[in-house]
């Protein structure tokens, strides 16, 4: 199973200061952490959410870990900041 972090409320994905600090401790990366650039299946991000739970939520965020089967080509879809994981499909326009 793959673990992926999503936001489950309107507003958008964001991390608390405590979560960012813990992420930096785990990764040793002390460069600025751009919240929107963190891979949602990043093992360090998953670890942070599992360790500190709701304290990882940034402003207007309710972060949850969802599990999907291995091998699924996935993407995060959102509406007004509320997210879900969707299997990628081909699209032509």
PyMOL commands that set and color helices and strands:
alter all, ss='L'
color gray80, all
select helices_A, chain A and resi 17-27+35-37+43-56
alter helices_A, ss='H'
color red, helices_A
select strands_A, chain A and resi 2-7+63-68+74-79+82-87
alter strands_A, ss='S'
color yellow, strands_A
deselect
rebuild
show_as cartoon
